[in-house]
Amino acid sequence: DARFGLIAALTGIFLVLAWIFSSWTRPLVVMAVIPFGLIGAIWGHALWDVPLSMFSIVGLIGMSGIIINDSIVLVTTVDDYAKSRGLVPAIVDGTAVMPAFGLFAAGAAGVAVLAVALGALALRRRPAG
């Protein structure tokens, strides 16, 4: 059952993040970005009139991993800044510097190749990028 698989996967990710961060709240902050990414990707499919396909679903799974990785970097950066500054300046500085932008740029460059691909199978592979 796909619903059970999704719940089991999200629970496993939450438990691993809770173990890494030694906190129950930080994993919630990290995982809170997943719905926004999925909503944006589905909205993008609708905007470009591209049907959801298996390639799209694989792309969504990969994108979720990238989003979680970016938010882990951001939360870790804000935590490091909060040790020497207050919480609000740490959030402002952590998001202004945005070290996760490098991860985003690398991911975007990697999938840009699929987005502009030409050839016989390009239209099928385009939703994955």
C-alpha positions as CSV (number, residue, x, y, z in Angstrom):
1,D,0.0,0.0,0.0
2,A,1.5,3.3,-1.1
3,R,0.0,5.2,1.9
4,F,1.7,2.9,4.4
5,G,5.0,3.2,2.5
6,L,4.8,7.0,2.6
7,I,4.0,7.1,6.3
8,A,6.8,4.6,7.0
9,A,9.3,6.5,5.0
10,L,8.4,9.9,6.6
11,T,8.6,8.3,10.1
12,G,11.9,6.8,9.3
13,I,13.3,10.1,8.0
14,F,11.9,11.9,11.1
15,L,13.5,9.3,13.5
16,V,16.9,9.6,11.7
17,L,16.8,13.4,11.8
18,A,15.8,13.3,15.5
19,W,18.8,11.1,16.2
20,I,21.2,13.4,14.2
21,F,19.9,16.6,15.7
22,S,19.2,15.2,19.2
23,S,16.0,17.0,19.2
24,W,12.3,16.4,18.4
25,T,11.5,19.9,17.1
26,R,14.3,20.4,14.5
27,P,13.3,17.5,12.4
28,L,9.8,19.0,12.2
29,V,11.3,22.2,11.0
30,V,13.4,20.4,8.4
31,M,10.5,18.2,7.2
32,A,8.0,21.2,7.1
33,V,9.5,22.2,3.7
34,I,8.5,19.0,1.9
35,P,4.8,20.0,1.3
36,F,5.9,23.3,-0.1
37,G,8.2,21.7,-2.6
38,L,5.6,19.2,-3.7
39,I,2.9,21.8,-4.0
40,G,5.3,23.9,-6.1
41,A,6.2,21.0,-8.4
42,I,2.6,20.0,-9.0
43,W,1.7,23.6,-9.6
44,G,4.5,23.9,-12.1
45,H,3.3,20.8,-13.9
46,A,-0.2,22.4,-14.1
47,L,1.3,25.7,-15.2
48,W,3.3,24.1,-18.0
49,D,0.5,21.7,-18.9
50,V,2.8,18.7,-18.3
51,P,1.0,15.5,-17.1
52,L,2.4,13.8,-14.0
53,S,4.2,10.6,-15.2
54,M,6.5,8.1,-13.6
55,F,9.4,10.3,-14.5
56,S,7.7,13.1,-12.7
57,I,7.2,11.0,-9.6
58,V,10.9,10.0,-9.6
59,G,11.8,13.6,-10.0
60,L,9.6,14.6,-7.1
61,I,11.3,12.0,-4.9
62,G,14.7,13.3,-5.8
63,M,13.6,16.9,-5.3
64,S,12.3,16.0,-1.8
65,G,15.8,14.7,-0.9
66,I,17.4,17.9,-2.2
67,I,14.9,20.0,-0.3
68,I,15.6,18.1,3.0
69,N,19.3,18.4,2.4
70,D,19.0,22.2,1.9
71,S,16.9,22.6,5.0
72,I,19.4,20.6,7.1
73,V,22.2,22.9,5.9
74,L,20.1,25.9,6.7
75,V,19.0,24.7,10.2
76,T,22.6,23.7,11.0
77,T,23.9,27.1,9.9
78,V,21.3,29.0,12.0
79,D,22.2,26.8,15.0
80,D,25.9,27.6,14.6
81,Y,25.2,31.3,14.2
82,A,22.9,31.2,17.3
83,K,25.7,30.2,19.5
84,S,27.5,33.5,19.0
85,R,24.5,35.8,18.3
86,G,20.9,35.9,19.4
87,L,18.3,33.7,17.7
88,V,16.8,36.5,15.5
89,P,20.1,37.8,14.2
90,A,21.2,34.1,13.6
91,I,18.0,33.5,11.5
92,V,18.5,36.7,9.5
93,D,22.2,36.1,8.9
94,G,21.7,32.4,8.2
95,T,19.1,33.0,5.6
96,A,20.9,36.0,4.1
97,V,24.1,34.0,3.6
98,M,22.0,31.0,2.5
99,P,24.7,28.3,2.2
100,A,22.0,26.0,0.9
101,F,21.9,28.2,-2.3
102,G,25.0,26.3,-3.5
103,L,23.2,23.0,-3.2
104,F,20.2,24.4,-4.9
105,A,22.3,25.8,-7.8
106,A,24.0,22.5,-8.3
107,G,20.7,20.6,-8.4
108,A,19.1,23.2,-10.7
109,A,22.1,23.0,-13.1
110,G,21.9,19.2,-13.1
111,V,18.2,19.1,-14.0
112,A,18.4,22.0,-16.4
113,V,20.0,19.5,-18.9
114,L,16.8,17.5,-18.8
115,A,14.6,20.5,-19.1
116,V,16.1,21.6,-22.4
117,A,16.8,18.1,-23.8
118,L,16.1,17.4,-27.4
119,G,15.5,14.0,-29.1
120,A,13.1,11.2,-29.3
121,L,12.6,10.6,-25.6
122,A,13.1,14.2,-24.5
123,L,9.4,14.9,-23.9
124,R,9.1,11.9,-21.7
125,R,12.1,12.7,-19.6
126,R,11.4,16.4,-19.3
127,P,9.1,16.1,-16.3
128,A,11.8,14.4,-14.3
129,G,13.9,17.6,-14.5
